[in-house]
Structures are given as structure tokens and as C-alpha cells.
Amino acid sequence: KILDRLLMEQSPLTVLELGAHCGYSTVRIARALPLGARLYSIEMDQRNAAIAEKIIRLAGFDDDTVELIVNPSDEVIPRLRSDYNLERLDFVFMDHWKKCYLPDLQALEGYGLMGKGSMILADNVLFPGAPKFLRYLRKCGLYEWKIHRAMLEYSKGIRDGMAELVYQGIK
């Protein structure tokens, strides 16, 4: 619900998903996008990507709307400008390896893909958790951010949260 609401409020045109898994969140994101928007979904596992590809296409989304990229995020992010002609990301959904949240966020910053107002939504920051990512947010001063408290999906009784970040630029 948090992801859906933020996508509806933001109406992003250029979206990056880190961690497609089987394509469920990819389809949720794609269906919330305005006409002409484009979603780049990165999944490093070949088997998961094959399933995601089928689900995305069965849901009716073509390559013009959703591009599935099968490679690790740390290999793809440096090439987003050169290989995919991306200048700026409006929205990023992080739901991959939690240990990658911080290095990938810093890579997005370093490659100049974040602009003032770019939004990042990072899932599962409390459980299993991304403590280095949260520590960085507290100290860096580049984002307005907050934690949305939630329960862990697919499990009852485990508290979790999603971090919503809005890039403010260099201070």
C-alpha cells in the first residue's frame, strides 16, 4: 500500500527497481505508472529473472514500459547513463540484498542519477534490516526521510519498515 500510494502521488516517469525477484513488485509498479513512463528492473538471478519476465509480459507490459535487466546492481548502475540513456531517476524501489542498499544508493548519487525531488523507497530496512544504510541517512544530510512502520510481508507478527527518502541535493 505504501509503494502504491507513493507512486500515485509522485507519477514518476523514470523508475528503477533494484530486485525484481519473481516480478510481483515490478507489475505493481508498472500498473501505477503514468502513460509514457518507463521502469528499469534489475534482477541478478537468472532463474528469478526468467520467471519475472514471463509474469511481466503476461501482465501486459512490453519492453517499452518495463525493461528487465539481468545483472547485479553494482554492474548496471554505472552503465545506466551510457547503456540506457538515463539522465535522472524520479523513483527508485530498493528490495534486493539489504547489504547493497548503501553502496547502490551512493553509486546512484555518484553517477549523478539523483535529482532534487528524486524519491527512493527501501523495503525491509528494519527486518532483516539495513543498519549501515540507515546510519548513512542520519548523517549525510542529502535526504528528507522517514520510516513507514509495517509488518513483514508474508509473515505474521514481525515488525518491519520501509524508508522513504527524498533527495535534496548537495548541501
VENRA-V286770 format. One record per residue. N is the residue number from 1. D_FIRST is the distance of its C-alpha to the first C-alpha in Angstrom with 2 decimals. Layout:
BEGIN
N,D_FIRST  N,D_FIRST
END
This chain:
BEGIN
1,0.00  2,3.80  3,5.49  4,5.08  5,6.01  6,8.57  7,9.93  8,10.56  9,12.17  10,14.15  11,15.30  12,16.68  13,19.72  14,20.23  15,17.55  16,18.38  17,16.55  18,18.41  19,18.26  20,17.61  21,18.71  22,18.76  23,16.75  24,13.49  25,11.33  26,14.17  27,13.81  28,10.08  29,11.21  30,14.43  31,13.35  32,11.54  33,14.73  34,17.60  35,20.91  36,22.95  37,20.28  38,20.77  39,18.76  40,20.85  41,19.59  42,21.77  43,22.46  44,25.62  45,26.23  46,28.23  47,27.42  48,23.64  49,24.04  50,26.20  51,23.62  52,20.84  53,23.33  54,23.99  55,20.41  56,19.67  57,22.94  58,22.56  59,19.30  60,21.63  61,21.03  62,24.35  63,25.62  64,25.49  65,21.70  66,20.82  67,23.41  68,23.19  69,25.39  70,26.83  71,28.05  72,27.18  73,25.22  74,28.26  75,30.37  76,28.11  77,27.05  78,30.73  79,31.25  80,28.32  81,30.74  82,33.73  83,32.38  84,29.42  85,30.64  86,27.59  87,28.46  88,25.19  89,21.54  90,19.07  91,15.97  92,16.04  93,13.55  94,15.46  95,15.00  96,18.70  97,21.51  98,20.77  99,24.43  100,23.94  101,21.32  102,24.13  103,26.70  104,24.34  105,23.11  106,26.79  107,27.75  108,25.35  109,26.97  110,30.42  111,30.32  112,29.35  113,26.09  114,24.21  115,25.00  116,24.55  117,20.99  118,19.64  119,16.20  120,15.41  121,12.28  122,13.76  123,12.23  124,14.31  125,16.51  126,17.63  127,18.03  128,19.88  129,19.89  130,21.12  131,23.75  132,25.73  133,22.77  134,21.93  135,25.68  136,26.00  137,23.30  138,25.22  139,28.49  140,28.14  141,27.48  142,25.88  143,22.34  144,20.66  145,18.01  146,16.00  147,14.24  148,10.90  149,11.95  150,10.14  151,11.87  152,12.92  153,11.41  154,14.29  155,16.28  156,16.81  157,17.86  158,17.36  159,15.89  160,14.19  161,12.51  162,11.25  163,13.77  164,13.21  165,16.64  166,18.38  167,21.78  168,24.65  169,27.49  170,30.65  171,32.00
END
